Structure formats: structure tokens, C-alpha cells
Amino acid sequence: MNIGAEIKAFRKSHSISQKELCDILDIKQSALSLIENGTKPSQDTIETMVRAGIIPDSEMEEKTIDLKIKMLNYEDRQLIIEFIDRLIM
């Protein structure tokens, strides 16, 4: 299940509307709607949801690493790959 589906499932299981959850998290309803429909949330939004108990810590760690890797430019990714290759050889 993707993070948006998990958020929507949490919201539905607690009978919380999008507006109510947005008020709790202090985010725009349009942003929550996008997230629930597959758009990746920002790191700040992920951290807010972890603090609110909507996303488990382990989920955040995985998403944080994934987000940070995707934010690297091509050259930085190549440097990291080369570094890891040297470590395992």
C-alpha cells in the first residue's frame, strides 16, 4: 500500500474527513487530496504525520531515505554508488 492509501485508510478508519485531518495537520485540503491520490508528500508533511501518529516511524525512515536519494542530482548519486562499490569490493 502506498503512503497516500495508508493515510486515507487511517482517516477512514477513524471517521475523520479530509478537512478535519487538514486542520489537525495544518495543511491544505488540496495537498491532502493529492497525497491520497498518489502524489508524494514533502518531507515536512511526512514528519508531521509521523508526529500525529498517522504514519509509523518505520514508514518515515523508509520514505525519508527514498526522498533524499531522489533529491540527489545524477553526479551525487554516481559518487555514492562508486563509494558503496569500493566498500563492498
LUMLODREN-904647 format. One line per field, with one value per atom (N, C-alpha, C, CB): x, y, z; atom name; residue in three letters. Coordinates in steps of 0.1 Angstrom, whole numbers, plus 2048, in hexadecimal, padded with zeros to 3 digits. Each point is the difference from the previous one (the first is absolute). Glycine has a CB too. Layout:
px <- (X ...)
py <- (Y ...)
pz <- (Z ...)
torza <- (CA ...)
drenmi <- (Ala ...)
//
This chain:
px <- (809 7F7 809 7ED 810 808 7FC 802 806 7FE 7F3 818 7E3 7F3 7F5 809 7F8 7F5 800 802 80A 801 7F9 816 7ED 7FA 7F1 815 7E6 7F2 7F9 804 803 7FB 7FF 809 802 800 7F4 819 7E6 7F5 7F3 80E 7EF 7F3 7FE 801 809 7FE 7FD 80F 7F5 7FD 7F5 818 7E1 7F4 804 7F0 81B 805 7FF 810 7EA 7FF 80E 7E7 81B 80C 802 7FE 7F7 801 804 7EE 80D 804 80E 7E9 81C 80E 809 7FA 802 808 801 7F8 7FD 800 80A 7E8 818 809 80F 7EE 814 80E 805 7FC 7FA 803 806 804 7F5 803 7F3 813 7EF 7F4 7F9 80C 7E7 7F8 804 7ED 817 804 80D 7F5 814 80C 7FD 80D 7EA 7FD 7F9 7FE 7FA 7F9 80A 7EC 81E 80A 808 802 802 807 7F8 80C 7E8 7F7 7FE 7F5 80E 7FE 80E 7EB 81F 80D 80B 7F3 80B 80B 809 7F2 81B 808 800 80F 7EF 800 80E 7EC 815 80D 806 7F9 813 807 7F9 816 7E7 7FA 7F2 80C 7EC 7F3 801 7F7 813 802 803 809 800 804 7F4 818 7E0 7F4 7F7 802 7FC 7F7 806 7F8 815 806 7FD 812 7F0 7FE 7F1 813 7E4 7F2 7FC 7FC 80D 7FC 7F9 7FF 801 7F9 809 7F3 81A 80A 809 7FE 805 80A 80E 7F1 817 80E 808 7FF 7FF 807 7FC 801 7F3 7FB 808 7E9 818 807 80F 7F0 816 80E 802 804 7F4 800 7FE 7F9 7FC 7FD 80B 7E7 81F 80A 80C 7F8 80C 80C 7FD 807 7ED 7FB 800 7F3 807 7FF 80E 7EA 81F 80D 808 800 7FF 807 7FA 804 7EF 7FA 803 7EE 816 803 80E 7F0 819 80E 800 808 802 802 807 800 801 806 80F 7F1 817 80E 801 806 7F2 801 7FC 7FB 7FA 7FC 80C 7E8 81F 80B 80B 7FA 809 80A 7FD 806 7EE 7FB 801 7F1 80B 801 80E 7EB 81E 80F 805 802 7FA 805 7FB 800 7F4 7FA 807 7EA 819 807 80E 7F3 814 80D 7FF 808 7EE 7FE 7FE 7F7 801 7FD 80A 7E8 822 80A 80B 7FA)
py <- (7F4 80C 80C 7F4 816 80C 80A 7FE 80C 809 807 803 801 807 7F7 80D 7E6 7F6 7FD 7F6 80A 7FE 80C 7F2 81A 80C 7FF 80E 7EF 800 7F5 808 7EC 7F5 804 7F0 817 805 80A 7FD 80C 80A 7FA 810 7E6 7FA 7F7 800 7F9 7F8 807 7F0 81D 809 80A 7FD 800 809 80F 7EE 815 80E 804 7FD 80F 805 806 805 7FE 806 80D 7F4 814 80D 7FF 809 7EE 7FE 7FD 7F9 7FD 7FD 80B 7E8 820 80B 80B 7FC 806 809 7FB 807 7EC 7FA 802 7EF 80E 800 80E 7E9 820 80E 7FF 808 7F0 800 803 7EF 815 803 7F3 814 7ED 7F4 7FB 808 801 7FC 7F8 815 7EF 7F8 7F2 815 7EA 7F2 7F8 80A 7FC 7F9 7FB 80E 7FA 7FC 7F4 817 7EA 7F5 7F3 811 7F0 7F4 7FA 809 7FF 7FB 7FD 80D 7F2 7FB 80A 7F1 81C 809 7FE 811 7EF 7FE 80D 7F0 80E 80B 806 7F7 815 806 7FA 815 7EC 7FB 806 7FD 810 806 7FA 815 7E8 7FA 7F2 80E 7EB 7F2 801 7F8 811 801 804 806 803 805 7F4 817 7E1 7F4 7F5 805 7FA 7F7 805 7F9 814 805 7FF 810 7F1 7FE 7F2 815 7E1 7F2 7FA 804 803 7FC 7F6 816 7ED 7F7 7FB 80D 7E6 7FA 805 7EC 814 805 7F8 807 7EC 7F8 805 7EC 817 805 80D 7F6 813 80D 7FE 80A 7EC 7FE 7FC 7F9 7FE 7FB 80B 7E9 81F 80B 80B 7FB 807 80B 7FC 805 7EF 7FB 801 7F1 80A 800 80F 7EB 81E 80E 806 801 7FC 806 7FB 802 7F2 7FA 807 7EA 817 806 80E 7F0 817 80E 803 804 7F1 802 802 7F2 815 801 7F4 81A 7E5 7F4 7FE 803 807 7FF 7FC 812 7F3 7FC 7F1 818 7E4 7F2 7F7 806 7FE 7F8 7FF 807 804 800 7F6 818 7E8 7F7 7F1 812 7EC 7F2 7FC 804 804 7FD 7FD 80E 7FA 7FF 7F2 819 7E4 7F3 7F4 80B 7F7 7F5 7FE 806 805 7FE 7FA 814 7EF 7FA 7F0 816 7E6 7F2 7F8 806 800 7F8 7FC 80C)
pz <- (800 800 800 80C 7EC 800 80B 7E7 81B 80C 7FF 801 7F3 7FF 804 7EE 80D 804 80F 7E9 81D 80E 808 7FD 7FE 807 7FE 7FC 7F9 7FD 809 7E8 819 808 80F 7EF 815 80E 803 800 7F6 802 800 7F4 803 7FF 80D 7E7 81D 80C 80D 7F5 80B 80B 7FE 806 7EF 7FC 800 809 7F1 7FF 7F2 813 7EB 7F2 7FC 803 7F0 7FB 807 7EA 817 806 80F 7F0 817 80E 801 806 7F2 801 7FC 7FB 7FB 7FB 80B 7E9 81F 80B 80B 7FB 807 80A 7FC 807 7EC 7FB 7FB 7FA 805 7FB 7F2 817 7E0 7F2 7F8 804 7EF 7F8 7FC 7F7 807 7FC 7F2 80F 7E9 7F2 801 7F6 813 802 805 805 804 805 7F6 817 7E1 7F5 7F6 803 7FA 7F6 806 7F7 816 807 800 80E 7F5 800 7F3 813 7E2 7F3 7F9 7FE 80A 7FA 800 7F3 80F 800 80D 7F2 80C 80C 809 7F3 81A 809 802 80C 7F8 804 80C 7F5 80E 80C 80C 7F4 80C 80C 802 7FB 7FB 802 805 7ED 80E 806 80F 7E9 81A 80F 808 7F9 802 807 802 7F7 7FF 801 80A 7E8 818 80A 80E 7EF 813 80E 804 7FC 7FA 803 801 7F4 809 802 7F4 818 7DD 7F3 7F9 7FF 801 7F9 80A 7EA 816 80A 7FD 803 808 7FE 7F6 818 7E7 7F6 7F2 810 7EE 7F3 7FD 803 807 7FE 7FC 810 7F7 7FD 7F1 818 7E4 7F2 7F6 808 7FB 7F7 800 804 808 801 7F8 817 7EA 7F8 7F1 813 7E9 7F2 7FB 804 804 7FC 7FE 80C 7FE 7FF 7F4 819 7E4 7F4 7F4 80C 7F2 7F4 7FF 802 809 7FF 7FB 813 7EE 7FB 7F1 814 7E8 7F1 7FC 801 7F2 7F9 805 7EC 814 804 80E 7F0 81A 80E 801 807 7F2 800 7FB 7FD 7F9 7FA 80B 7E8 81E 80B 80B 7FB 809 80B 7FB 809 7EB 7FA 800 7F2 809 800 80D 7EC 81E 80E 805 804 7FA 805 7F9 805 7EE 7F9 806 7EB 818 806 80E 7F3 814 80E 7FF 808 7EE 800 7F8 802 7F8 7F8 809 7EB)
torza <- (N CA C CB N CA C CB N CA C CB N CA C CB N CA C CB N CA C CB N CA C CB N CA C CB N CA C CB N CA C CB N CA C CB N CA C CB N CA C CB N CA C CB N CA C CB N CA C CB N CA C CB N CA C CB N CA C CB N CA C CB N CA C CB N CA C CB N CA C CB N CA C CB N CA C CB N CA C CB N CA C CB N CA C CB N CA C CB N CA C CB N CA C CB N CA C CB N CA C CB N CA C CB N CA C CB N CA C CB N CA C CB N CA C CB N CA C CB N CA C CB N CA C CB N CA C CB N CA C CB N CA C CB N CA C CB N CA C CB N CA C CB N CA C CB N CA C CB N CA C CB N CA C CB N CA C CB N CA C CB N CA C CB N CA C CB N CA C CB N CA C CB N CA C CB N CA C CB N CA C CB N CA C CB N CA C CB N CA C CB N CA C CB N CA C CB N CA C CB N CA C CB N CA C CB N CA C CB N CA C CB N CA C CB N CA C CB N CA C CB N CA C CB N CA C CB N CA C CB N CA C CB N CA C CB N CA C CB N CA C CB N CA C CB N CA C CB N CA C CB N CA C CB N CA C CB N CA C CB N CA C CB N CA C CB N CA C CB)
drenmi <- (Met Met Met Met Asn Asn Asn Asn Ile Ile Ile Ile Gly Gly Gly Gly Ala Ala Ala Ala Glu Glu Glu Glu Ile Ile Ile Ile Lys Lys Lys Lys Ala Ala Ala Ala Phe Phe Phe Phe Arg Arg Arg Arg Lys Lys Lys Lys Ser Ser Ser Ser His His His His Ser Ser Ser Ser Ile Ile Ile Ile Ser Ser Ser Ser Gln Gln Gln Gln Lys Lys Lys Lys Glu Glu Glu Glu Leu Leu Leu Leu Cys Cys Cys Cys Asp Asp Asp Asp Ile Ile Ile Ile Leu Leu Leu Leu Asp Asp Asp Asp Ile Ile Ile Ile Lys Lys Lys Lys Gln Gln Gln Gln Ser Ser Ser Ser Ala Ala Ala Ala Leu Leu Leu Leu Ser Ser Ser Ser Leu Leu Leu Leu Ile Ile Ile Ile Glu Glu Glu Glu Asn Asn Asn Asn Gly Gly Gly Gly Thr Thr Thr Thr Lys Lys Lys Lys Pro Pro Pro Pro Ser Ser Ser Ser Gln Gln Gln Gln Asp Asp Asp Asp Thr Thr Thr Thr Ile Ile Ile Ile Glu Glu Glu Glu Thr Thr Thr Thr Met Met Met Met Val Val Val Val Arg Arg Arg Arg Ala Ala Ala Ala Gly Gly Gly Gly Ile Ile Ile Ile Ile Ile Ile Ile Pro Pro Pro Pro Asp Asp Asp Asp Ser Ser Ser Ser Glu Glu Glu Glu Met Met Met Met Glu Glu Glu Glu Glu Glu Glu Glu Lys Lys Lys Lys Thr Thr Thr Thr Ile Ile Ile Ile Asp Asp Asp Asp Leu Leu Leu Leu Lys Lys Lys Lys Ile Ile Ile Ile Lys Lys Lys Lys Met Met Met Met Leu Leu Leu Leu Asn Asn Asn Asn Tyr Tyr Tyr Tyr Glu Glu Glu Glu Asp Asp Asp Asp Arg Arg Arg Arg Gln Gln Gln Gln Leu Leu Leu Leu Ile Ile Ile Ile Ile Ile Ile Ile Glu Glu Glu Glu Phe Phe Phe Phe Ile Ile Ile Ile Asp Asp Asp Asp Arg Arg Arg Arg Leu Leu Leu Leu Ile Ile Ile Ile Met Met Met Met)
//
